[in-house]
Amino acid sequence: MILPNGAVVAVIDGERMRLFRNNGHEPHIDLAPMPDPDLGSGNTGSGSRHRSSTANPDRSRIEEDDFAAAAAGHLNREALAGRIDHILIIADPRTLGELRKHFHDVLVAKLIGQLAKNLAGGTAESIRTAITAA
């Protein structure tokens, strides 16, 4: 995959979100870390529909869903404010599915790709390698 210069890469799992900006010029990728966003202590609005034991058996899954909703909310605000022109989202498959439920249409229009991989604990180099291989 080729990333445009200035594209944002959001790497997310159920517990943290890391942001990078591509400072490389096509076709080169040079990921520079961006400050970690403050997503607050939680977003209880997302997981609230999963309170039954059959739909969501454990508290950690509810917390992961809440985090994904908060992360999507942050990305939506950034896209609406014009601070994101192009974005690639990398998340484990379950988190990516939860994120998609909360994407604003403006953010969807700026998506240049979605990669279903768990790279939240990876280095910038491992993330770059995964993007290049996609």
Contacts in CASP RR format, 6 or more apart in sequence:
PFRMAT RR
TARGET T0000
AUTHOR 0000-0000-0000
METHOD contacts of the structure
MODEL  1
MILPNGAVVAVIDGERMRLFRNNGHEPHIDLAPMPDPDLGSGNTGSGSRH
RSSTANPDRSRIEEDDFAAAAAGHLNREALAGRIDHILIIADPRTLGELR
KHFHDVLVAKLIGQLAKNLAGGTAESIRTAITAA
1 88 0 8 1.000
1 112 0 8 1.000
1 113 0 8 1.000
1 131 0 8 1.000
1 132 0 8 1.000
1 134 0 8 1.000
2 26 0 8 1.000
2 27 0 8 1.000
3 9 0 8 1.000
3 22 0 8 1.000
3 24 0 8 1.000
3 26 0 8 1.000
3 29 0 8 1.000
3 86 0 8 1.000
3 88 0 8 1.000
3 112 0 8 1.000
3 131 0 8 1.000
4 22 0 8 1.000
4 26 0 8 1.000
4 85 0 8 1.000
4 86 0 8 1.000
4 112 0 8 1.000
5 22 0 8 1.000
5 23 0 8 1.000
5 24 0 8 1.000
5 25 0 8 1.000
5 26 0 8 1.000
6 21 0 8 1.000
6 22 0 8 1.000
6 23 0 8 1.000
6 85 0 8 1.000
6 86 0 8 1.000
7 21 0 8 1.000
7 22 0 8 1.000
7 85 0 8 1.000
7 86 0 8 1.000
7 87 0 8 1.000
7 88 0 8 1.000
7 112 0 8 1.000
8 19 0 8 1.000
8 20 0 8 1.000
8 21 0 8 1.000
8 22 0 8 1.000
8 34 0 8 1.000
8 78 0 8 1.000
8 84 0 8 1.000
8 86 0 8 1.000
8 87 0 8 1.000
8 88 0 8 1.000
9 19 0 8 1.000
9 20 0 8 1.000
9 21 0 8 1.000
9 22 0 8 1.000
9 31 0 8 1.000
9 87 0 8 1.000
9 88 0 8 1.000
9 89 0 8 1.000
9 90 0 8 1.000
9 127 0 8 1.000
9 131 0 8 1.000
10 17 0 8 1.000
10 18 0 8 1.000
10 19 0 8 1.000
10 71 0 8 1.000
10 75 0 8 1.000
10 87 0 8 1.000
10 88 0 8 1.000
10 89 0 8 1.000
10 90 0 8 1.000
10 91 0 8 1.000
11 17 0 8 1.000
11 18 0 8 1.000
11 19 0 8 1.000
11 20 0 8 1.000
11 90 0 8 1.000
11 91 0 8 1.000
11 119 0 8 1.000
11 120 0 8 1.000
11 121 0 8 1.000
11 122 0 8 1.000
11 127 0 8 1.000
12 18 0 8 1.000
12 68 0 8 1.000
12 71 0 8 1.000
12 89 0 8 1.000
12 90 0 8 1.000
12 91 0 8 1.000
12 95 0 8 1.000
12 96 0 8 1.000
12 99 0 8 1.000
12 120 0 8 1.000
13 64 0 8 1.000
13 91 0 8 1.000
13 92 0 8 1.000
13 95 0 8 1.000
13 118 0 8 1.000
13 120 0 8 1.000
13 121 0 8 1.000
14 63 0 8 1.000
14 64 0 8 1.000
14 67 0 8 1.000
14 68 0 8 1.000
14 92 0 8 1.000
14 95 0 8 1.000
14 120 0 8 1.000
15 64 0 8 1.000
15 67 0 8 1.000
15 120 0 8 1.000
16 36 0 8 1.000
16 120 0 8 1.000
17 36 0 8 1.000
17 37 0 8 1.000
17 39 0 8 1.000
17 71 0 8 1.000
17 74 0 8 1.000
17 120 0 8 1.000
18 33 0 8 1.000
18 36 0 8 1.000
18 120 0 8 1.000
18 121 0 8 1.000
19 33 0 8 1.000
19 34 0 8 1.000
19 35 0 8 1.000
19 36 0 8 1.000
19 37 0 8 1.000
20 31 0 8 1.000
20 32 0 8 1.000
20 33 0 8 1.000
20 34 0 8 1.000
20 124 0 8 1.000
20 127 0 8 1.000
21 31 0 8 1.000
21 32 0 8 1.000
21 34 0 8 1.000
22 29 0 8 1.000
22 30 0 8 1.000
22 31 0 8 1.000
22 32 0 8 1.000
23 30 0 8 1.000
23 31 0 8 1.000
23 32 0 8 1.000
24 30 0 8 1.000
29 128 0 8 1.000
29 131 0 8 1.000
29 132 0 8 1.000
31 124 0 8 1.000
31 127 0 8 1.000
31 128 0 8 1.000
33 124 0 8 1.000
37 74 0 8 1.000
39 67 0 8 1.000
39 70 0 8 1.000
39 71 0 8 1.000
39 74 0 8 1.000
40 70 0 8 1.000
42 63 0 8 1.000
42 66 0 8 1.000
42 67 0 8 1.000
42 70 0 8 1.000
43 66 0 8 1.000
43 67 0 8 1.000
43 69 0 8 1.000
43 70 0 8 1.000
44 66 0 8 1.000
45 66 0 8 1.000
45 69 0 8 1.000
46 65 0 8 1.000
46 66 0 8 1.000
46 68 0 8 1.000
46 69 0 8 1.000
46 70 0 8 1.000
46 98 0 8 1.000
46 101 0 8 1.000
46 102 0 8 1.000
47 56 0 8 1.000
47 62 0 8 1.000
47 65 0 8 1.000
47 66 0 8 1.000
47 69 0 8 1.000
49 55 0 8 1.000
50 56 0 8 1.000
50 61 0 8 1.000
50 62 0 8 1.000
50 65 0 8 1.000
51 62 0 8 1.000
56 62 0 8 1.000
56 65 0 8 1.000
64 94 0 8 1.000
64 95 0 8 1.000
64 98 0 8 1.000
65 98 0 8 1.000
68 91 0 8 1.000
68 95 0 8 1.000
68 97 0 8 1.000
68 98 0 8 1.000
68 99 0 8 1.000
68 102 0 8 1.000
69 98 0 8 1.000
69 101 0 8 1.000
69 102 0 8 1.000
71 99 0 8 1.000
72 99 0 8 1.000
72 101 0 8 1.000
72 102 0 8 1.000
72 103 0 8 1.000
72 107 0 8 1.000
73 102 0 8 1.000
73 104 0 8 1.000
75 84 0 8 1.000
75 87 0 8 1.000
75 89 0 8 1.000
75 103 0 8 1.000
75 107 0 8 1.000
76 102 0 8 1.000
76 103 0 8 1.000
76 104 0 8 1.000
76 106 0 8 1.000
76 107 0 8 1.000
78 84 0 8 1.000
79 87 0 8 1.000
79 104 0 8 1.000
79 106 0 8 1.000
79 107 0 8 1.000
79 110 0 8 1.000
80 104 0 8 1.000
80 106 0 8 1.000
80 107 0 8 1.000
84 107 0 8 1.000
84 110 0 8 1.000
85 110 0 8 1.000
86 110 0 8 1.000
86 112 0 8 1.000
87 107 0 8 1.000
87 110 0 8 1.000
87 111 0 8 1.000
87 112 0 8 1.000
87 113 0 8 1.000
88 111 0 8 1.000
88 112 0 8 1.000
88 113 0 8 1.000
88 114 0 8 1.000
88 115 0 8 1.000
88 131 0 8 1.000
89 96 0 8 1.000
89 99 0 8 1.000
89 111 0 8 1.000
89 113 0 8 1.000
89 114 0 8 1.000
89 115 0 8 1.000
90 114 0 8 1.000
90 115 0 8 1.000
90 117 0 8 1.000
90 119 0 8 1.000
90 127 0 8 1.000
90 130 0 8 1.000
90 131 0 8 1.000
91 97 0 8 1.000
91 99 0 8 1.000
91 114 0 8 1.000
91 115 0 8 1.000
91 116 0 8 1.000
91 117 0 8 1.000
91 118 0 8 1.000
91 120 0 8 1.000
92 116 0 8 1.000
92 117 0 8 1.000
92 118 0 8 1.000
92 120 0 8 1.000
93 116 0 8 1.000
96 114 0 8 1.000
96 116 0 8 1.000
100 114 0 8 1.000
103 111 0 8 1.000
115 130 0 8 1.000
115 131 0 8 1.000
115 134 0 8 1.000
117 130 0 8 1.000
119 126 0 8 1.000
119 127 0 8 1.000
119 130 0 8 1.000
END
